[in-house]
Amino acid sequence: MNITVRTTRLATDGQIWSEVARVLDRRAAMKHPPFSLTVSDAVALGIARMYRSATLSGQVLDRFADGGTVDSDELVEAARFEQGFASAEGHAALRCLVLWVHDQTHRQAERRALPRRA
């Protein structure tokens, strides 16, 4: 499933780290957190921009960060790959990006399942 970020607004580094911590704390407090409990589009974009690089996975993050359309599985794979090289904080941020992708795909699937009005 293809994903495109819906904003061009950039989150600052402080906003990224604050929102990542808040989302993960809230998710940890729940037994079954909903798909929708994830970072904002601006933070997802900011996380991708932080980890874009010349590597194959970094190029996927770069394409997404520049507002391009990427395959959701490819974006998740790139984020998970980058987690292997990231600090603990970076690992958490990339986890939030993966959760954001899952929320986006879940929303798209729900929209497709709705009956179309004539």
C-alpha positions as a printed NumPy array, in Angstrom:
array([[  0.   ,   0.   ,   0.   ],
       [  1.404,   3.408,  -0.93 ],
       [  1.792,   6.167,   1.647],
       [  2.329,   9.876,   1.192],
       [  2.816,  12.251,   4.086],
       [ -0.013,  14.772,   4.252],
       [  1.947,  17.739,   5.564],
       [  5.001,  19.732,   4.662],
       [  5.194,  21.288,   8.131],
       [  8.373,  20.318,   9.929],
       [  8.481,  19.377,  13.581],
       [ 11.506,  20.666,  15.462],
       [ 13.879,  18.226,  17.119],
       [ 12.392,  19.159,  20.489],
       [  8.866,  18.523,  19.262],
       [  9.929,  15.174,  17.81 ],
       [ 11.548,  13.913,  21.01 ],
       [  8.746,  15.241,  23.203],
       [  5.998,  13.667,  21.111],
       [  7.852,  10.356,  20.764],
       [  8.23 ,  10.132,  24.565],
       [  4.601,  11.104,  25.174],
       [  3.21 ,   8.626,  22.629],
       [  5.342,   5.733,  23.855],
       [  4.457,   6.476,  27.507],
       [  0.759,   6.531,  26.669],
       [  1.007,   3.331,  24.63 ],
       [  2.911,   1.584,  27.434],
       [  0.14 ,   2.467,  29.893],
       [ -2.465,   0.619,  27.794],
       [ -2.951,  -3.093,  27.415],
       [ -4.158,  -2.759,  23.818],
       [ -3.319,   0.704,  22.464],
       [ -5.318,   1.738,  19.397],
       [ -3.72 ,   2.11 ,  15.976],
       [ -4.54 ,   5.793,  16.122],
       [ -2.295,   6.451,  19.13 ],
       [  0.767,   7.497,  17.21 ],
       [  2.845,  10.54 ,  16.349],
       [  1.577,  13.371,  14.176],
       [  2.308,  13.611,  10.469],
       [  4.809,  16.419,  11.113],
       [  6.726,  14.261,  13.597],
       [  6.668,  11.234,  11.265],
       [  8.127,  13.467,   8.567],
       [ 10.73 ,  14.815,  11.007],
       [ 11.807,  11.319,  12.042],
       [ 12.274,  10.307,   8.413],
       [ 14.317,  13.437,   7.767],
       [ 16.56 ,  12.657,  10.73 ],
       [ 17.441,   9.218,   9.36 ],
       [ 17.653,   9.8  ,   5.616],
       [ 21.011,   8.954,   4.109],
       [ 22.734,   7.514,   1.041],
       [ 22.025,   3.906,   2.132],
       [ 19.14 ,   2.034,   0.499],
       [ 16.995,   2.345,   3.618],
       [ 18.041,   5.973,   4.033],
       [ 16.961,   6.674,   0.457],
       [ 13.478,   5.319,   1.208],
       [ 13.278,   7.618,   4.228],
       [ 14.57 ,  10.484,   2.082],
       [ 11.926,   9.907,  -0.599],
       [  9.228,   9.874,   2.074],
       [ 10.675,  12.933,   3.848],
       [ 10.64 ,  14.876,   0.59 ],
       [  6.903,  14.281,   0.259],
       [  7.154,  11.395,  -2.152],
       [  4.987,   8.313,  -2.225],
       [  6.543,   5.153,  -0.828],
       [  5.328,   1.627,  -0.287],
       [  4.297,   1.144,   3.338],
       [  6.156,  -2.172,   3.647],
       [  9.281,  -0.583,   2.182],
       [  9.067,   2.317,   4.651],
       [  8.596,  -0.036,   7.616],
       [ 11.519,  -2.177,   6.462],
       [ 13.732,   0.9  ,   6.09 ],
       [ 12.826,   2.193,   9.558],
       [ 13.438,  -1.207,  11.147],
       [ 16.789,  -1.507,   9.391],
       [ 17.847,   1.924,  10.634],
       [ 16.823,   0.931,  14.177],
       [ 19.767,  -1.472,  14.188],
       [ 22.182,   1.453,  13.947],
       [ 20.328,   4.069,  15.999],
       [ 20.75 ,   5.199,  19.596],
       [ 18.09 ,   4.161,  22.105],
       [ 16.258,   7.424,  21.462],
       [ 16.562,   6.967,  17.714],
       [ 15.297,   3.408,  18.007],
       [ 12.227,   4.715,  19.85 ],
       [ 11.637,   7.437,  17.249],
       [ 11.891,   4.947,  14.395],
       [  9.469,   2.671,  16.276],
       [  7.027,   5.583,  16.324],
       [  7.479,   5.985,  12.583],
       [  6.607,   2.297,  12.128],
       [  3.52 ,   2.763,  14.32 ],
       [  2.552,   5.809,  12.244],
       [  2.807,   3.74 ,   9.042],
       [  0.617,   1.015,  10.573],
       [ -1.982,   3.637,  11.502],
       [ -1.945,   5.057,   7.974],
       [ -2.398,   1.647,   6.355],
       [ -5.155,   0.792,   8.83 ],
       [ -6.979,   4.041,   7.974],
       [ -6.62 ,   3.43 ,   4.241],
       [ -7.996,  -0.103,   4.626],
       [-10.975,   1.226,   6.6  ],
       [-11.713,   3.863,   3.946],
       [-11.616,   1.226,   1.218],
       [-14.016,  -0.967,   3.158],
       [-16.663,   1.77 ,   3.403],
       [-19.441,   1.508,   0.831],
       [-19.325,   4.203,  -1.815],
       [-22.23 ,   6.619,  -2.062],
       [-23.903,   7.037,  -5.417]])
